[in-house]
Structure formats: structure tokens, C-alpha cells
Amino acid sequence: MIVKKFTHGISFFTTPEMYWAIKKDAEEFGISISNLMRRVFEDYMYGSHSYSRPSLEERDTEQANAPDEQAN
């Protein structure tokens, strides 16, 4: 059985200039606009900005390196 990873859609509107700039960047990276936007949102959510949370990789590393609470 195939499980969909992305199940919640988002729609938003841009100016034509914004659209073509986004499309150009996506083509340069060789990815779809959807994947580029996912990366932008992930950077917003987990990136290195003052408003961001720790990255998913940082959280996994912190959890792996955390002392085992059951050992105490």
C-alpha cells in the first residue's frame, strides 16, 4: 500500500514576476515548484532564522545524544 507523504494542499497567489522568479529557481535546482516551496517552508519552520525551530536533523541528533532517562 502506498502512503502519501504530502496530504494537505496550500494555494496562494503571486505576481507574474514572483511566479517567473520562482519557476526559474526551481528549474535551476532541477525540482518542481512544489518541492521548492516545501523547502522554503521547511527552512522557515526549521531553518536558522530567529523565528525558526530546530531542524528535523538537529532534533533527531539531540534525541539520539540525549542521556537515557530510564538508566537513572
Residue frames as qw, qx, qy, qz and C-alpha x, y, z in Angstrom:
[[0.000, 0.888, 0.460, 0.000, 0.00, 0.00, 0.00],
 [0.402, 0.367, -0.011, 0.839, 1.34, 3.41, -0.96],
 [0.289, -0.759, -0.433, 0.391, 1.11, 6.06, 1.75],
 [0.302, 0.797, 0.126, 0.508, 1.03, 9.67, 0.59],
 [0.523, -0.166, -0.331, 0.768, 3.55, 11.88, 2.34],
 [0.027, 0.080, 0.031, -0.996, 2.01, 15.22, 1.38],
 [0.029, -0.488, -0.867, -0.093, -1.71, 15.29, 2.07],
 [0.042, -0.809, -0.409, 0.421, -2.55, 18.90, 2.90],
 [0.473, 0.490, 0.332, 0.653, -2.60, 21.32, -0.03],
 [0.165, -0.676, -0.181, 0.695, -1.96, 25.05, 0.14],
 [0.435, 0.634, 0.414, 0.487, -2.94, 27.58, -2.50],
 [0.199, -0.754, -0.106, 0.617, -1.64, 31.12, -2.70],
 [0.542, 0.782, 0.244, 0.190, -1.27, 33.74, -5.39],
 [0.525, -0.404, 0.170, 0.729, 1.80, 35.61, -6.61],
 [0.306, 0.786, -0.133, -0.521, 2.53, 38.39, -9.04],
 [0.871, 0.489, -0.049, 0.027, 3.67, 37.28, -12.50],
 [0.263, 0.763, -0.527, 0.267, 7.20, 38.46, -11.63],
 [0.513, -0.463, 0.647, -0.321, 7.26, 36.37, -8.47],
 [0.930, 0.158, 0.279, -0.178, 5.96, 33.31, -10.34],
 [0.747, 0.615, -0.216, 0.126, 8.64, 33.52, -13.04],
 [0.002, 0.714, -0.619, 0.327, 11.40, 34.06, -10.46],
 [0.704, -0.270, 0.582, -0.306, 10.21, 31.01, -8.51],
 [0.919, 0.362, 0.127, -0.093, 9.89, 28.96, -11.69],
 [0.484, 0.740, -0.428, 0.184, 13.43, 29.96, -12.76],
 [0.263, -0.590, 0.687, -0.333, 14.87, 28.96, -9.37],
 [0.850, -0.040, 0.456, -0.261, 13.03, 25.63, -9.41],
 [0.844, 0.532, -0.073, 0.012, 14.36, 24.87, -12.89],
 [0.231, 0.752, -0.562, 0.254, 17.91, 25.78, -11.83],
 [0.442, -0.408, 0.723, -0.340, 17.65, 23.34, -8.90],
 [0.354, 0.113, -0.866, -0.334, 16.03, 20.73, -11.15],
 [0.024, 0.275, 0.876, -0.397, 13.00, 20.38, -8.86],
 [0.056, -0.659, -0.646, -0.382, 9.31, 21.17, -9.08],
 [0.133, -0.558, 0.080, -0.815, 7.87, 24.43, -7.79],
 [0.777, -0.518, -0.201, -0.296, 6.05, 22.36, -5.14],
 [0.857, -0.169, -0.258, 0.413, 9.32, 20.89, -3.87],
 [0.332, 0.374, -0.158, 0.851, 10.96, 24.33, -3.88],
 [0.408, -0.595, -0.033, -0.691, 8.07, 25.73, -1.83],
 [0.877, -0.407, -0.257, -0.003, 8.30, 22.78, 0.59],
 [0.697, 0.059, -0.251, 0.669, 11.99, 23.59, 1.07],
 [0.015, 0.501, -0.067, 0.862, 11.16, 27.27, 1.65],
 [0.656, -0.571, -0.128, -0.476, 8.50, 26.37, 4.22],
 [0.894, -0.251, -0.277, 0.248, 10.80, 23.85, 5.91],
 [0.479, 0.257, -0.227, 0.808, 13.53, 26.48, 6.09],
 [0.289, -0.570, -0.002, -0.769, 11.02, 28.87, 7.64],
 [0.817, -0.477, -0.153, -0.286, 9.90, 26.26, 10.16],
 [0.913, -0.342, 0.036, 0.219, 13.23, 24.60, 10.96],
 [0.625, 0.594, -0.099, 0.496, 15.92, 26.86, 9.50],
 [0.582, -0.134, -0.318, 0.736, 18.46, 29.12, 11.10],
 [0.054, -0.604, -0.158, -0.779, 16.24, 32.19, 11.44],
 [0.076, -0.180, 0.579, -0.792, 15.37, 33.84, 14.73],
 [0.671, -0.009, 0.132, -0.729, 11.75, 32.72, 14.19],
 [0.716, 0.214, -0.618, -0.247, 12.64, 29.12, 13.36],
 [0.868, -0.398, 0.235, -0.183, 12.55, 25.88, 15.31],
 [0.378, -0.488, 0.747, 0.246, 15.44, 23.38, 15.35],
 [0.512, 0.345, -0.605, -0.503, 15.81, 21.46, 12.08],
 [0.950, -0.092, -0.071, -0.290, 14.46, 17.94, 11.88],
 [0.772, 0.305, -0.455, 0.322, 18.03, 16.65, 11.64],
 [0.046, 0.481, -0.520, 0.704, 19.06, 18.65, 14.72],
 [0.708, -0.323, 0.215, -0.590, 16.09, 17.28, 16.66],
 [0.968, 0.062, -0.235, -0.059, 16.93, 13.70, 15.67],
 [0.555, 0.405, -0.513, 0.515, 20.58, 14.24, 16.68],
 [0.249, -0.477, 0.431, -0.724, 19.58, 15.78, 20.01],
 [0.873, -0.213, 0.069, -0.434, 17.26, 12.87, 20.74],
 [0.907, 0.198, -0.341, 0.145, 19.92, 10.32, 19.81],
 [0.429, 0.398, -0.491, 0.645, 22.53, 12.05, 22.00],
 [0.495, -0.589, 0.138, -0.623, 20.19, 12.64, 24.96],
 [0.043, -0.276, 0.898, -0.339, 21.03, 10.63, 28.07],
 [0.482, -0.267, -0.783, -0.290, 18.77, 7.66, 28.53],
 [0.413, -0.475, 0.230, -0.742, 16.29, 8.70, 31.25],
 [0.919, -0.226, -0.206, -0.248, 15.50, 5.07, 32.07],
 [0.702, 0.244, -0.514, 0.429, 19.12, 4.41, 33.07],
 [0.026, -0.441, 0.438, -0.783, 18.74, 6.67, 36.15]]
